[in-house]
Amino acid sequence: MNLEWLKPAVVLGSVLYAVIGVVVLWASFVIIDKLTPYKLWEEIVEHKNVALGIVVAGMFIAIGQIVAAAIHG
């Protein structure tokens, strides 16, 4: 049974890449929020704009795939 994935260096690397991925995803949301003429979070949460929520979800999926591909190499 190969337990190489339990080594501290592997676990730390995985946690570090996960944190980097979340930070990049959050930063991209903030940048896109600044580029749009209205506040994305306010439109989605307070005004219940479902269409904008779907667009933002698609954006998160796309950026998540880009970050995952960049990390995976």
Phi and psi in degrees as a GROMACS rama.xvg file:
@    title "Ramachandran Plot"
@    xaxis  label "Phi"
@    yaxis  label "Psi"
@TYPE xy
-94.7571  114.486  ASN-2
-111.486  36.731  LEU-3
-64.7972  -28.7918  GLU-4
-70.0136  -12.0098  TRP-5
-89.027  -3.27237  LEU-6
-65.9238  142.589  LYS-7
-56.2298  -37.9111  PRO-8
-65.2698  -38.3263  ALA-9
-69.3064  -44.3248  VAL-10
-64.6224  -43.9996  VAL-11
-63.4071  -40.9646  LEU-12
-62.4683  -41.6987  GLY-13
-64.7498  -42.9066  SER-14
-65.1311  -41.4978  VAL-15
-62.7338  -45.1693  LEU-16
-65.4689  -35.9634  TYR-17
-64.1786  -43.2358  ALA-18
-64.7176  -42.7306  VAL-19
-61.0495  -42.9015  ILE-20
-61.9157  -43.0279  GLY-21
-66.8218  -40.0662  VAL-22
-64.7117  -42.8759  VAL-23
-64.5624  -41.3229  VAL-24
-63.5064  -44.2929  LEU-25
-65.2054  -43.5707  TRP-26
-63.15  -38.9072  ALA-27
-66.364  -37.0636  SER-28
-63.8101  -42.6491  PHE-29
-64.8084  -41.6073  VAL-30
-64.6945  -45.7572  ILE-31
-66.4453  -35.0843  ILE-32
-62.4215  -38.6662  ASP-33
-70.9863  -30.6391  LYS-34
-78.001  -23.8076  LEU-35
-83.8999  153.604  THR-36
-75.3195  -5.45401  PRO-37
-135.661  167.721  TYR-38
-83.17  119.472  LYS-39
-61.4846  -49.3343  LEU-40
-61.6481  -42.1587  TRP-41
-64.5666  -41.4587  GLU-42
-63.8496  -40.7683  GLU-43
-74.2555  -47.0656  ILE-44
-83.395  -50.1691  VAL-45
-82.7153  -39.1282  GLU-46
-95.6697  -1.4038  HIS-47
54.5116  45.6619  LYS-48
-81.6731  94.6769  ASN-49
-66.6706  -40.6568  VAL-50
-60.6653  -42.9163  ALA-51
-67.1639  -36.0915  LEU-52
-61.304  -39.5746  GLY-53
-67.2615  -40.7789  ILE-54
-63.0599  -44.0073  VAL-55
-66.463  -38.0008  VAL-56
-62.3824  -41.858  ALA-57
-62.7651  -38.7329  GLY-58
-62.8612  -44.093  MET-59
-61.9385  -41.8954  PHE-60
-62.8143  -46.0022  ILE-61
-63.4918  -46.6081  ALA-62
-66.9988  -36.6466  ILE-63
-61.7207  -39.8958  GLY-64
-67.4396  -38.6097  GLN-65
-64.5574  -45.0671  ILE-66
-64.2133  -42.3582  VAL-67
-62.9377  -41.5702  ALA-68
-66.5151  -38.0378  ALA-69
-67.0504  -38.288  ALA-70
-72.9489  -40.8375  ILE-71
-69.0413  -34.0485  HIS-72
